[in-house]
Amino acid sequence: MSYDIRLDLKQSQQLVMTPQLRDAIAMLQMNNLDLADYLEKEMEHNPLLEKDEKSKTSESESNETFDAGSSSASIGSGGSMQFNDPENALENRVADQKDLRTHLMDQLNIAITDPRDKMIAALLIDRLDENGYLRESTDESAKSLACSTDRVERLLGTLREFDPTGIFAHDLPDCLALQLAEKNRLDPAIQTLLDNLNLLADADFKKLEKLCGVDTDDLTDMISEIRALNPKPAAGFDYTIAQTAIADVLMERLPKHEGGGWKVKLNHETLPRVLINQDYVAMIETGQGDKKDKKYLTDKLHSANWLVQAMDQRAQTILKVASEIIDAQEGFFLFGVEFLKPLTLKDIAEEIGVHESTVSRITIDKYIGTPRGLFPLKYFFGSGVGSSGGGADIAAEAIKAKIKTMIDAEDPKKILSDEALAQLLQKDGIDIARRTVAKYREAMNIASSSGRRKQKKNL
């Protein structure tokens, strides 16, 4: 046996992930709160970076200054419907009714004094749904807000005591429990009833009596007590306005004299303005200090310049993504959820000329404040269902909205089955199967036709 020894040269290409490239990619994924923390740490380690405490209203900055909210983009021609209508104007709606966020923030400013706690609590307020529930778990809130679970639990302990009672509940049983606890009526029997609301919906009173350890009269009293509670503590407030205050991106309608359409910009209220200390730059340019100091400052200047460029690149990419989303989903902003279109990350990536993974990172844990409320950017992405006649696909969320509208309007004596709902949607040109209707209905926590029949019979 013999061995041949050869020396071969092969040429290949590979992407080297530098620390700066890793940081740039990480910055794309950060929301404004995370990025603010990141910038604070960078300023601690780089004397050439400093926070600009001056006015944040300027929309034009020099090459040395970066304002996280200075860039804006006007997109789309749109129409002049709804949000320009005096009856639906934002300022008129604010005057008509106190919004939930203002009501809660008034209490927050008294109950919580620590600035960081106030910021986190305000962000938790913005995560409430239209019923006033905080649907995500404590761990999910802590992860998305980049803080400890203990801190979120402590803040929720305070927030759950706010008016209206039941606010910040995780679900309906939790909401009702908070209200009963306030009345000192949350005993073991009624807690068991809350834990088995599905049996109440099915009118299985005998099983409830056995589980709760009560007789028929006691159960009747408990049910009457529960029905007197408020299942939607946010119902008396303007939910839409409450959700527009804190966001990573903001959109607003341009006035007619500016051509209409939409304007989108970053929310600079949640990000510090960062600039480069020109005194140190002058030291470098004039050669002041010894060689070691000059090298140190030169290195820090390069890092500062890179950070400014990375921040600007992040801002521009976020604005491009948000702009394309708004352009693609203009029907939603004009007319509501039933006009939401199917949209994929790939669709946006192709439009703005970036990789799909970039769009994915940009849309993670970021929210956009709109005239219709605060929405995660991920909300606008989703598959659709085909329409008959070769028309455009319809977004799943739009179909869910149609199903909910039909169910809300159904005659209590003629409850619609999933098959009946599917047939009605098909008449509207939506090619959908009964099992898909059932899946969407269950995703919205809406009972089956038999369950709704029992519910409405007992009302």
C-alpha positions, 0 to 999 in steps of 0.5 A: 500500500502506498500513499500519495501526498499532495498539496492542493489550493482551493479558493472559496468564499465565506461570509465572516461575521464581524462583531460590528455586523453582529451588532448591526443585525441585533439592532435591527431586532431591538425594539425602541426600549431595548435600543435605548438601553443599548445606546445608554451602555454604548455612551458609558463606554464611548466618551465621543458619544453623548445624549442630546438634551435639546429639543427633539422637534427638528426634522433635519440633522447634521452628519454628526447627529442622529435623531432616531425619529428624524426620518419620515416617509410619505407614502400612498395617495389614499383617500379622504375617507373616515379619518378626515371626516369631521365626525370621525376626526381624532380630536372630536373622538377624544373630546367625546370620551375619556380614553382608557389609556389616559384614565389608567395613566392618571392612576399610574402617575400617582401609584408608581414613581420610579421612571423605569417602572413607569415606562414598563407599566405604560407599555403594559397598558398598551398591551391591553386588548379591547376588553381590558385584558392582558392576554400574554403571560408574565414571562412573555411580557418580561421577555418582550420588555427586556426586564425581570419576571419579578418586576413585571409581577410586582407592577401587575400587582399594582396595575390590577388594583386600578379602576375599572376593577377587572382591568389587567385580568388574563381572561374572563374568569380572572376578570370576574374574580378580581371584581368578586374579590373587591366585594369580598365575595370570592369564596371557594364555591364561587371560585369553583364556579368561575373555574367551570364557566364552560359548564355554565355555558352548557347549562349543566347546573347539576354538575355545577351544584356537585362541584361547588357543593351548593344547592340549587338556590345557592347556585342560582344566587351565585350565577345572578351575582356573576351576571351582574359583574362587568366582563369587559372592564374597558367597554366604557372607554375609547379603546382605539385612542388608548392604544396610540400613545407609545409605539416604535413607529407612528403613522398619521394621515397627511392633510389634503393640502399636502396631497393626502396619503400617509406619513410614517415616522419613528417614535423619537419620544422613546429613543435618546438623540445621540451625537458625537462630541465635537471637542474630542473630534477637534482634539483628534484633528489638531493632534492634541494629546499624546500618541496613545490618547490620540489612538484611543480617541480615533478608535472611539471615533470610528466606533461612534461613526459606525454606530451613527451609520448603523442607527441610520440604516436601522431607521431607514429599514424600519421606515421602508418596511412600515411604509410598505406594510401601510401601502399594502394594507391601506384598505385596513386603515381606511375601512377596517379589519375585513379589508386586511389582505394576505401578506408575507415577509417575502412580499415586503422583502422583494418590494424594498430589496432586502433579505426576508430575514431582515424583514423578519427581524424588523417586525419582531416585537415592534408596534405601530401606532395608527389611527385604528390603534396600536398593532404589532407589525406582525399583525399585518402578515398572514396567509389568506383564503382564496376567493371565487372567480379568481379574485385576490385572496382574503386575509384570515383575520378579515375572514375572522372579522366577518365570521364574528360579525355574522355571529354577533348579528345572528337571530337567537332563534336561528343560530348559525352552524359552521356549515351555514356560516361557510355558505354565507361566506361563499355567497360573498365570494370567499372559497372556504370550507366548514372545517376552516370556519370552525378553526377560525371560530375556535381561535376567537374563543367563540362557542359552537352553534349548540353552545351559543344556543344554550348561552343565548337561551339562558340570557 
